[in-house]
Structures are given as C-alpha cells and as structure tokens.
Amino acid sequence: MNAEVPRRRRDRGPKGRAVEDKALADVRELLGSRPRRRDLLIEHLHLIQDRFGHLSARHMRALAEEMRLSQAEVYEVASFYDHFDVVHEGQTPPAPITIRVCESIACMLAGSEQLIEALTASVDPADVRVVRAPCVGRCATAPAARVGDREVDHATVEGLRHMALEGMTEVVVPDYIGLETYQVRGGYRTLARVRSGELTPEAMIETLQNGGLRGLGGAGFPTGRKWSIVRGFAGPRLMTINGDEGEPGTFKDRWFLERDPHRALEGALIAAHAVEAERIYFYMRDEYPAVLHILRAEIAALEAAGIAPPGFIELRRGAGA
C-alpha cells in the first residue's frame, strides 16, 4: 500500500513578513477597481502616501501582497524616491506638515541656506518638518518652497511658518486657458483637419522638416525625421511626454502648462495620430502639483468632450528626484 502523498501547502503569495488584515483592507480600499499591474506601483504608492502621509512597513507589505510582488521590490521603489516617506518598524512617522525648501543654484544665491536654517529653528519638529529639496522649477521667483502641496514664490521664514501653522497646504491652481476657451480661440481645429485626412502625416512631416524644428535633448535631431522613422517601425507604438525638467533654470514646461495646457495636449494628439501611437503617457514630476491638477482636469475634459478616447492619454506622476 502506497503511503499517502502529503498535500502541498497553499501558495501564500509573495514571501516576507506576515501581512496584517487591517493594512490589506486599507490598501484594497485605496486601490478600489484600479488594475494591480506592476507598472502602476508608483501610482499605488502615491495613494498610500497621500492618504496616510507616509509609507508604513505594514502598508508596503500589504501592497506587495495585493500586487503579487515581492516585498523587496516594493521597498526598493518606495525608498528610491524623495517624495515617499518610508517608515520602518518602530520608527516615528514624519510630522503632519512638510515644508520643502529648494536648495538649487538660483535659490541658494537668493538665500535659501539661511532660510532653511532660520525656518528649522523656528518650528516644532513634531508639527512641521523642514527638508531640503532639489530644483522645484521656480528659479525666476527664488527662493522657492512648498508647504504641503502649496507652491511658494519669494519664500520667507514668516510666510512659510504662517502657512504651516494655519494649515495652508492645498494646491493653488493659477488661472489658465481651459478647454472651452481654447476651442473658442480655434483650438483642436488642426486636430480635426488631421483626423479628417485633410492634413496627412506626410504633409505634416514635410512641414516639420521645412520648418527646421529640432529636439532639445542635446543632439538637435530633426523632429520631422524622427516622426518619419517612428512611422516606419512595426507597431504597437507608444508615445511618452517627459515632464521631468529638473535642471536648474529649466521651468519652461511648467510655465506653459500652467497657462495654456491644451496647446501641448493638442500637439500630442496630432503627433500620436501622425505616428499611429496607441497611447500617450504624460509623465509629470511631482514637484509640480498645480500642473498635475490641471492635467487631470483637462484630460478628463477631453474625454468627456469625445476629443480623446478614455485612457488614451494616461497621466503618470513622478515621486521626487
């Protein structure tokens, strides 16, 4: 008689420390019906950080369980980015309010070092955390800072301290040209001509080549030639817009997107049509909370108006350099 073969233990998912039921419930509530794909890990970490003000070990373990990732993978990504506050077992979470003061070249020349020292000495670290930040893209109004999600120009100790103590941490969205106004001024008419076939991809590429437009990444590669090369590759084709301008003195993208976002969005849709891209990924740095707010609202407006299919433009949020 053969001995009974022992049953295999049920797969418990990613290995690591035990997952708490409450933490898993928190994560599932935050994620809701969102996909659990691994490429959305940073987006899901943002959900936890935004809700709880930090990333606890218990919530990171729960996220690993829910996304079927190893706990090491989740920790590696969370600990890499400056805007994620990883709290280990036994550690105290950060203060409820964080003030980030830019210490890049323009802000340093404008006195950010003295500002950081004076501000740190004037607040209770249990209530307010003061941290140094790389360039926040506001070099023209240095020294620049951020209280929670509120961006601050020409920052002073008194002003930052007042905002923190009064809880003035919400994002301030500047006036900008929304979809309706943009259309009244002729916006998206060119996209309509492109989609109708009146303007062909070949004609657009020729116009770009004749106009001499080149990339600004350093090589100065002709834009029309790039579009032509991309069209020649087998699909699927994807398009990425990189909004991570972190070099000191570089804030052109923020300046334009805070004022006229649909000029960039229409251009992206035209380019995607020309190269037959199946999706646009719009990556925007987390240092620009107002731009992120605007893009979320205006991409949703494009979808509601039927100008862009739902999910065709996917906004991805950075997490601090």
C-alpha positions, 0 to 999 in steps of 0.5 A, a space after each residue: 500500500 502506497 503511503 499517502 502523498 502529503 498535500 502541498 501547502 497553499 501558495 501564500 503569495 509573495 514571501 516576507 513578513 506576515 501581512 496584517 488584515 487591517 493594512 490589506 483592507 486599507 490598501 484594497 480600499 485605496 486601490 478600489 477597481 484600479 488594475 494591480 499591474 506592476 507598472 502602476 506601483 508608483 501610482 499605488 504608492 502615491 495613494 498610500 502616501 497621500 492618504 496616510 502621509 507616509 509609507 508604513 512597513 505594514 502598508 508596503 507589505 500589504 501592497 506587495 501582497 495585493 500586487 503579487 510582488 515581492 516585498 523587496 521590490 516594493 521597498 526598493 521603489 518606495 525608498 528610491 524616491 524623495 517624495 515617499 516617506 518610508 517608515 520602518 518598524 518602530 520608527 516615528 512617522 514624519 510630522 503632519 506638515 512638510 515644508 520643502 525648501 529648494 536648495 538649487 543654484 538660483 535659490 541658494 544665491 537668493 538665500 535659501 541656506 539661511 532660510 532653511 536654517 532660520 525656518 528649522 529653528 523656528 518650528 516644532 519638529 513634531 508639527 512641521 518638518 523642514 527638508 531640503 529639496 532639489 530644483 522645484 522649477 521656480 528659479 525666476 521667483 527664488 527662493 522657492 518652497 512648498 508647504 504641503 502641496 502649496 507652491 511658494 514664490 519669494 519664500 520667507 521664514 514668516 510666510 512659510 511658518 504662517 502657512 504651516 501653522 494655519 494649515 495652508 497646504 492645498 494646491 493653488 491652481 493659477 488661472 489658465 486657458 481651459 478647454 472651452 476657451 481654447 476651442 473658442 480661440 480655434 483650438 483642436 481645429 488642426 486636430 480635426 483637419 488631421 483626423 479628417 485626412 485633410 492634413 496627412 502625416 506626410 504633409 505634416 512631416 514635410 512641414 516639420 522638416 521645412 520648418 527646421 524644428 529640432 529636439 532639445 535633448 542635446 543632439 538637435 535631431 530633426 523632429 520631422 525625421 524622427 516622426 518619419 522613422 517612428 512611422 516606419 517601425 512595426 507597431 504597437 507604438 507608444 508615445 511618452 511626454 517627459 515632464 521631468 525638467 529638473 535642471 536648474 533654470 529649466 521651468 519652461 514646461 511648467 510655465 506653459 502648462 500652467 497657462 495654456 495646457 491644451 496647446 501641448 495636449 493638442 500637439 500630442 494628439 496630432 503627433 500620436 495620430 501622425 505616428 499611429 501611437 496607441 497611447 500617450 503617457 504624460 509623465 509629470 514630476 511631482 514637484 509640480 502639483 498645480 500642473 498635475 491638477 490641471 492635467 487631470 482636469 483637462 484630460 478628463 475634459 477631453 474625454 468627456 468632450 469625445 476629443 480623446 478616447 478614455 485612457 488614451 492619454 494616461 497621466 503618470 506622476 513622478 515621486 521626487 528626484 
